Amino acid sequence: MDDPNDFNEYNPHFAVGDLVEFVGYHYSPDYKYIDEDDYKFGLVMKVKKNIFYQPVYTVYWFKNGRTTEVLGDHLSLVVKQIKNYL
């Protein structure tokens, strides 16, 4: 069994209230997840530090109204530039 002391601690990349998008599991040009469009934009509701040796984020997804737990590797921060709105 792995000893948690053998692994580095990962600090969270996202904070509660961050707007994120689901970027997928692992890229495969031959496969599309049917529900991946349902997870386009979400809001980080909770950060669980160092679960599975990295943070796990509880995210509320706007399109389908669901809450899921997602690894940070599968998320990207949504950043909008002010010039997009001027």
N, C-alpha and C positions, 0 to 999 in steps of 0.2 A: 504494500500500500504506500502511496506517496506521502511523504512528510511535508506538510505545508511550509515548514521552515526552509525547504529546498527551493522554493519558488519566490520570486520577487513579488512584492506587493504592488498592485496597480492602483493608481489614484484615479478617481472618476474623471471622465472626459466631459461629462454633461452634468448639469445641475437641475434641481427641481425647478420647473417653469420653462425650461428650454424647449423651443420648437424644433422637432427633429423629423427626419424622414427615414423610412426603411430603405436600405440600399441592397438588401438581399442577403441570402445565405452565402453561397459560393457561386461565382459566375459560371454559367454553362450556356453556350450558344444554342444548345439543342433542347433546352428545357425552360419552360416558363411556369412559374408558380401561379396557379389560377387566382389566388386571392392576393397577390402582391400589390395590386392597385388599391386594395382596401386599406393598406398601411402606408399610404403616401405621406400624410402629415399627422404628427402626433405630439402630445405634450408629456414631458417627463413628469411623473407624479411622485416617484420615490426612487431613491438610490440605495441599493443593497451592496455595501462594500465587500469586496473580496469573497464573493460567492463563486465557487468554481475557479478560484485564484484570480478572478477579475470581477469588476463591478457588474451587477445585473440591474437593469433599469426597468421599472414599472412604467409603461407608456400607455396613455389613453389615446386611441386612434379616432380621429374626428369622423371619418367617412362611415365606419361601421359601428361606432359607439362602443367598441370593446376595449378592454384593458388587458395587456399581455406583458410578460416579462421577456426582455430582450437583452442579449449581450451587446456591449458597446461597439463591437466590430461590425455589427449589422445595422448601425445607425449612422446618420450624418447630420450635423447641425445645419439648420436652415438659416441662412444669412441673407437678408435682403438689403440692398444698397439704397440709400436715400434718393439717389438720382433716378431710381426706377419709379419714384412717386412724384417727382417734380415735373 
